[in-house]
Amino acid sequence: MQRQPDPGLESNLIVRCLSLGLEGGTQIGSHDHTWPQLVYATRGVLAVRVGVSTWVVPPLRAVWVPPNTKHEIETVGAVSMRTLYLHPESKPSRREACGVLHVTALLREVIVEVIRLGHLDARVPEHANLRAVLLDQLSGAADVPADLKLPNDPRARVVADKVRADPGGRDSLDTLAAGSGAGARTIERLFLRETAMTFGRWRQHARLAHALCLLAEGEPVTSVALRSGYDSTSAFITMFKRAMGETPGQYFAGAGGS
């Protein structure tokens, strides 16, 4: 756990932080903060829910949560969570809405250093300089389209829930639509309207989120590929590299841990 800031320094704090080691399956219920928040895990995978969107966040990704935004967090496997809270008057540019961003090697080291320090105090020059680097890195970090938005329409939601319950399932949309109150064509239109994705692309995102969770728990790539609905390990690795920029082995090796 990080050192707690001296209460006498409250008015001078420019960055607060929280360091937690959490067991798999830990749930942090709906809450919000008056300071904008960066949710990050140096090890393990977090599922962050905001409204109808769910972000599955492995290492090398973080979620930006604006102030006064209700959100929930769930851990997938053991997680080392590292959270920063930035003073509302010194938030980075381009970070007005919730979203996932890429954590560069430098940004990761800055996060780890802030956690080591316990907080940043505006009166300490080294702290002010570190905050400047943090803001620069957050402002320039690449956005990652990683949310799994759930449809609001109850008919499409039935189908979405079936896929989330069995991401590797091979049922056709016609089969999944049975009992939803709508046919496959209507479900396809609803997904496109409410998630901005075709059903096929939405299911691929759901499978990727599922695969990230399994990989974070240490499951072999071959097993993950089959449980995520892919016919072969090579097809799964091709999909993963296209979506994440690296193979599963490279991605989780580069994530490190601290």
C-alpha positions in Angstrom: 0.0 0.0 0.0 1.1 3.6 -0.7 2.1 6.0 2.1 -0.8 8.1 3.1 -0.4 11.9 2.6 0.0 14.1 5.6 -3.4 15.7 6.3 -1.7 19.1 6.5 -0.8 18.9 2.9 -4.3 18.4 1.6 -4.5 21.9 0.0 -1.2 21.4 -1.8 -1.9 17.9 -3.3 -1.9 17.9 -7.1 -2.0 14.1 -7.5 -3.3 11.5 -5.1 -2.8 7.7 -5.6 -4.0 4.3 -4.4 -2.1 1.0 -4.7 -4.1 -2.2 -4.1 -3.4 -5.9 -4.4 -6.8 -7.5 -5.2 -7.9 -11.2 -5.5 -9.6 -12.4 -8.6 -13.4 -11.7 -8.6 -13.1 -8.7 -6.4 -15.9 -6.2 -7.1 -15.9 -2.5 -6.4 -19.5 -1.3 -6.6 -20.8 1.8 -8.3 -19.0 5.0 -7.1 -17.5 8.2 -8.3 -14.8 10.8 -7.4 -14.6 14.5 -7.4 -11.1 14.2 -8.9 -10.5 12.7 -12.4 -9.1 9.2 -12.1 -6.7 7.0 -14.1 -7.4 3.3 -13.4 -4.4 1.0 -14.2 -3.1 -2.4 -13.3 0.5 -3.3 -13.5 -0.5 -7.0 -13.3 -3.8 -8.7 -14.1 -6.9 -7.6 -15.9 -9.6 -5.1 -14.8 -13.2 -4.8 -16.1 -14.4 -1.2 -15.7 -18.1 -0.5 -16.3 -19.5 2.9 -17.0 -23.2 3.0 -18.0 -23.8 0.5 -20.8 -20.1 0.2 -21.7 -17.6 -2.2 -20.3 -13.8 -1.9 -20.8 -11.6 -4.9 -20.3 -8.3 -3.5 -19.4 -5.1 -5.6 -19.5 -1.6 -4.3 -18.7 -0.5 -1.6 -21.2 -4.0 -0.1 -21.1 -5.6 2.2 -18.6 -9.1 3.8 -18.2 -9.6 7.5 -17.9 -12.6 8.3 -15.7 -13.7 12.0 -15.5 -14.8 13.5 -12.2 -18.3 12.7 -10.9 -18.7 9.7 -13.2 -20.3 6.6 -11.8 -18.3 3.5 -12.5 -17.7 -0.1 -11.3 -14.6 -2.2 -11.2 -14.1 -6.0 -11.2 -10.9 -7.9 -11.2 -10.1 -10.9 -13.4 -7.5 -13.0 -11.6 -5.1 -11.4 -9.2 -4.6 -7.7 -9.9 -2.1 -5.1 -8.8 -4.2 -2.0 -9.2 -2.5 1.4 -9.4 -4.8 4.4 -9.5 -4.0 8.1 -9.8 -6.4 11.0 -9.0 -5.5 14.3 -10.6 -6.5 17.7 -9.2 -9.5 18.9 -11.2 -7.7 22.1 -12.1 -4.7 20.3 -13.6 -6.2 17.6 -15.7 -4.6 16.7 -19.1 -6.0 18.0 -22.3 -8.2 15.8 -24.6 -9.5 13.8 -21.6 -13.1 15.0 -21.3 -14.8 11.6 -21.6 -14.3 8.1 -20.4 -12.1 6.0 -22.5 -9.2 3.5 -22.8 -5.7 4.8 -23.5 -2.4 3.1 -24.3 0.2 3.1 -21.5 3.6 3.8 -22.9 6.8 2.6 -21.1 7.4 6.1 -19.8 3.8 6.6 -18.6 4.0 3.3 -16.8 7.2 4.4 -15.0 5.7 7.7 -14.1 2.7 5.9 -12.6 4.9 3.6 -10.6 7.0 6.5 -9.3 4.0 8.5 -8.2 2.8 5.4 -6.3 6.2 5.1 -4.7 6.1 8.7 -3.6 2.5 8.3 -2.2 1.3 11.7 -3.5 2.5 14.8 -5.4 2.8 18.1 -3.5 2.7 21.3 -5.5 5.3 22.8 -3.2 8.0 20.2 -4.0 9.7 21.1 -7.3 10.5 17.5 -8.2 6.8 16.6 -7.7 5.6 19.5 -9.9 8.0 18.4 -12.6 6.8 14.8 -12.4 3.2 16.0 -12.6 4.1 17.9 -15.8 5.5 14.7 -17.3 2.4 12.8 -16.3 0.1 15.4 -17.8 2.1 15.4 -21.0 2.0 11.6 -21.3 -1.7 11.5 -20.6 -2.5 14.2 -23.1 -0.5 12.4 -25.8 -1.5 8.8 -25.1 -3.2 7.1 -27.9 -6.9 6.3 -27.5 -7.8 2.6 -27.8 -11.3 1.6 -29.0 -11.7 -1.2 -26.4 -15.2 -0.8 -25.0 -17.8 -3.5 -25.2 -21.0 -1.5 -25.4 -24.2 -3.3 -24.5 -27.4 -2.6 -26.5 -30.3 -1.1 -24.6 -33.1 -2.7 -26.6 -34.2 -5.8 -24.6 -34.4 -8.0 -27.8 -30.8 -7.3 -28.7 -29.8 -7.5 -25.0 -31.0 -11.1 -24.9 -28.6 -11.9 -27.7 -25.8 -10.0 -26.1 -26.2 -11.8 -22.8 -26.1 -15.2 -24.6 -22.8 -14.3 -26.2 -21.3 -13.0 -23.0 -22.3 -16.2 -21.2 -20.6 -18.3 -23.9 -18.1 -16.1 -25.9 -16.7 -19.1 -27.7 -20.0 -20.4 -28.8 -20.6 -21.1 -32.5 -24.4 -20.6 -32.6 -25.6 -18.5 -35.6 -27.4 -15.2 -35.1 -30.6 -17.0 -36.1 -30.2 -19.5 -33.3 -29.2 -16.8 -30.8 -32.2 -14.6 -31.7 -34.6 -17.4 -30.9 -36.7 -16.4 -27.9 -35.6 -12.7 -28.1 -38.8 -11.5 -29.7 -37.0 -10.5 -32.9 -35.5 -12.1 -36.0 -31.9 -12.1 -37.0 -32.3 -9.2 -39.4 -33.9 -7.0 -36.7 -31.2 -8.0 -34.2 -28.5 -7.1 -36.7 -30.1 -3.6 -37.2 -30.4 -3.1 -33.5 -26.7 -3.9 -32.8 -25.6 -1.6 -35.6 -27.8 1.2 -34.3 -27.0 0.9 -30.6 -23.4 -0.3 -30.5 -22.2 1.2 -33.9 -21.0 -2.4 -34.7 -22.3 -5.2 -36.8 -23.3 -8.2 -34.6 -20.3 -10.1 -36.0 -17.8 -7.4 -35.0 -19.5 -7.0 -31.6 -19.1 -10.8 -31.0 -15.4 -10.6 -32.0 -14.9 -7.8 -29.4 -16.7 -10.0 -26.8 -14.4 -12.9 -27.7 -11.3 -10.7 -27.4 -12.4 -9.4 -24.0 -12.9 -13.0 -22.9 -9.5 -14.1 -24.2 -7.7 -11.3 -22.4 -9.3 -12.5 -19.1 -8.2 -16.1 -19.7 -4.7 -15.1 -20.8 -4.3 -12.9 -17.7 -5.2 -16.0 -15.5 -2.3 -17.9 -17.1 -4.3 -20.2 -19.5 -2.3 -21.5 -22.4 -2.8 -19.7 -25.8 -4.1 -22.9 -27.5 -6.7 -23.4 -24.9 -7.7 -19.7 -25.0 -8.1 -19.9 -28.8 -10.5 -22.8 -28.6 -12.5 -21.3 -25.7 -12.8 -18.0 -27.6 -14.3 -19.6 -30.6 -11.4 -19.9 -33.0 -10.6 -23.0 -35.1 -6.9 -22.7 -34.7 -4.2 -21.1 -32.5 -2.8 -19.3 -35.5 -6.2 -17.7 -36.4 -6.5 -16.5 -32.8 -3.0 -15.1 -32.7 -3.6 -13.3 -36.0 -6.8 -11.7 -34.6 -5.0 -10.8 -31.3 -2.1 -9.2 -33.1 -4.4 -7.2 -35.3 -6.4 -5.9 -32.3 -3.6 -5.4 -29.8 -0.5 -4.8 -31.9 1.4 -7.8 -30.6 1.0 -11.6 -30.1 -0.4 -12.8 -26.8 3.1 -13.8 -25.6 4.7 -10.5 -26.6 1.9 -8.5 -25.1 1.9 -10.1 -21.7 5.7 -10.3 -21.6 5.9 -6.6 -22.2 3.4 -5.7 -19.5 5.8 -6.6 -16.8 4.6 -6.1 -13.2 5.3 -3.9 -10.2 
